[in-house]
Amino acid sequence: MSFFDELNAFSNSPLQQVSLFQQWLAERPLALFDELRLHVPILQLPGLAVVTKYCDVADVLARDQEFGVPDYAKKMHRATGDFFLGMEDGPDYEREVSIMRLASNRQDLTRIAGDLQAWIDEVIAAKAAGGTLDVVGDLSRRVPGRLVSEYFGASGMPDALLLDCLRALFRDIFANPGDDPVVRDAAATASSALCAHLDNLVETQTAQMHQGAALADTVLSRCVGMSTVPETSFEQAGIRRNIAGLIVGTVDTTSACVANVLDYLLGNPGILDKAITAAREGTLDDVRGYVYEALRFKPQAPTLLRTASVDAVLAAGTARAITVPAGTTVVVCLMSGMFDPDQFPAPTAFDPQRPERDYLHFGSGMHRCFGRHINRLQLPMIVRAILRLPGLRRAAGADGEMRLDGPFPNRLIVEFDTARS
């Protein structure tokens, strides 16, 4: 039975229609998106507008003045304070994003690449004799966790506690649409621990700076240093809330992407073989093509949510144009856009040569992922290291199946051949 057959069966129950949409989105997203793009590219349900065509997805993401992120921003505010990626466009946003771009800029990418490679090599060397690797626990969470500590500057908190805090906060901000009080309370506990830790780092480093001591070169320490200049200064809470905002989204998004890519490749042996060849013989750009294309089939975020701040027209000038009232939640279907044949020829074919600019993995517009340039390195570097393991294969039985912690990949065991004497 098609989605619309089932939807029509609930024509007298709008709430059941919304529930049905959520069920299809979770269980059969590609079938849902194909049907919507073909028949109703912008689906209106009570309080919702579901946007599925690539051009309409890109249009919504580009119209920041009309489609904002108030729910995410509200939860970020209660967790760590205002963060620039949750702000509306204006002087405050422009000032804060400009300062953070100075503190974390593309000139760091060479250094970051070297650090990433060293951390990845360290893990691979430690696991080489055992013949097994937990993609998530050993690499895809650990490596970005070190980035949070050693590049962004949130060092000093025990690794496990830091990762737990970041996951609890991410879960509440981005994966708690019903505002579950259990999730909210766990985030409050995490917020207290993380904010106290960051505030202590800022206080300590500010005192050290005034005493003439050299600070470690991190994003946090740069913010401390720039606070002596009015044009680039943050108060202590400003440094804390912006560092917290950056690192909350650093670990589990990266981890989910890596885990989803490996899970997809392991489930498609022919593609896996070609990806292994690219990892062993090609460039990082070649591997990135496999990463981005695998994420198209198994994305970390199939949708994003936006809220109409005013009455707004979607798909203006087309036959599908509709006006959504202020307050409407707009479900921006990134995955659907990346299967739109108008933008992705032969969308069901796996093609690692597609133009990188067409992918929507990092969003678009004002709220586009701040760390996208780092992840252009980090994602293919981690995946490449795993693909280079000799005889790479999924572990037998349940160990080889991806285990989840709610929406988060939490374990995926692979096996490989060990060196023989």
Buried (B, 14 or more C-beta within 10 A) or exposed (E): EEBEEBBEEBEEEEEBBBEBBBEBBEEEBBEBBBBBBEEBBBBEBEEBBBBBBBBBBBBBBEBBEBBBBBBBBEBBBBBBBBBBBBBBBEEEBEBBBEBBEEBBEEEBBEEBBEBBBEBBEEBBEEBBEEBEBBBBBBBBBBBBBBBBBBBBBBBEBEEEEBBBBBBBBBBBBBBBEEEEEEBBEBBBEBBEBBBEBBBEBBEEBBEBBEEEEEBEEBBBBBBBBBBEEEEBEBEBBBBBBBBBBBBBBBBBBBBBBBBBBBBBBBBBEEBBEBBBEBBEEBEBEBBBBBBBBBBBBBBBBBBBBBBBBEEBEBBEEEEEEBEBEEEBBBBBBBBBBBBBEEBBEEBEEBEBEBEEEBBBBBBBBBBEBBBEBBBBBBBBBBBBBBBBBEEBBBBEEEBBEBBEEEBBBBBBBBBBEBEEE
